[in-house]
Amino acid sequence: QVHLVESGGGLVQAGGSLRLSCVASGSTVSIDTMAWYRQAPGNQRELVARVIRRGSTTVADSVKDRFTISRDNAKNTMYLQMNSLKPEDTAVYYCNVLARNSGGVSRAYWGQGTQVTVSS
């Protein structure tokens, strides 16, 4: 019931910045938690940052001082502001949401991902 579209990825030099966006659409009654995950080649998918509906956030230690997650509930949109990017940040970044439908059933949804490549 939920469709997610990420945007904002691309190529950037080390020390640069990017802003990722994720727009959620569909018939879901309520979108609760929204999160960003990333997966580098040969690595497992890992949680980068998470934001609940009230706005409280959780950020992974590896990006805590450099990345900021936020959301606009009116637009069902989530953002990830990435500053001071490092080559180690290179990965496919995925949008993930936890939502409830009209029947009160909670389910997780994934976007297709957007590539972030940071050169040294």
N, C-alpha and C positions, 0 to 999 in steps of 0.2 A: 504493500500500500504506500510505501515511501520511496521516492526516487531522489538520489543524491548526485549532485554535480559539483566536482571540484574544479578550481581554476587558480591561476596565479603562479604555477610552477614555471621553471625555465632554467637557463644557464646564468650563473653569476660567479664572479671572482670571490675568493676568500676575503672576508671582511665586509662583504656587501649585504644587502637586505632584500627580502622578498615578502610579499603578503599573500597568503593563500586564503581562498574563500570557498565555502561549501554552502550550497543552497539546497534546502530540502523542500520537496513538494509532494502532494498526494492527499489521500483521504484520511490520514491519521488524525485522530482527535487531539492527541497531545504528544508533543516531542519533549522528552525529559532530558536525559543526558546526551551531550554531543561531545565528540572526542576526535582527536587526530592521532593516527598511528602512522608508522613508517616502516618500510622494509628495504634494506639494502641487498644487493646481489649476494647470495649465499648465506644471508642472515635470516633469522626469524623476525616476524612482524612484532614490533614493540610499541607500547603506548608512549606518546610524546606529551600530550596534554589533554585535559578533560575539563569541561565546564557544565555545571548543572543549571537548571532553569533560573534559579534565583541569582546566578552570576558567580557563585563561588568556584574557584578554579584549583586544579591540581596540575603541576608541571613536573616532568621528569627532571631529576637532578642534573643530568647531562646538558640540559638546555634551560635550566631554571632562570639564569641571569641574562639570557639572550632572547628567549621566545616569550610571547604574550598571547594568550588565547582569550577570545571574547565572543559574544553572540548578540544578535539582535532578534529578540523573540517575535517582534511584529513582522519581520521579514523571513523568519525561519532560516536565518543565515548565521554561519559561524566563521570566524576569522582566525588566522594564525599569523601574527606579525613576527617575522624571523629576522633578527639583527645579528651582526658579527658572525656571519655564517662561516663554517669551517668545512673542509673537504669531507670530514667524518659525517656531516649532515646529509651527504648525498644519498638519496633514497627515493623510492616512490612513496608519496604521502597519501594516505587514505582517510577519508571522512567516514565516521561511524556515528550512528545515532541509536538511541534506545527510545522507542515510541510505543504508545498505546492506541489501539484502534477503538471503534465504537463498542466493541464487546468487552473492552477492558483488558485485552490480551497484550502483553508486553513482548516486543520483539526487537532484535538488533538488525540494522540495515547497514550495508557497505556501499560506498561509492566505487568508481572504477579506478581512482587514483590519479595523481598528477606528479610528473617527474620533476625532482629538484636535483640539479647537478651543480656542485660547487668546485671550482678549479683552484689549484694552489697558486 
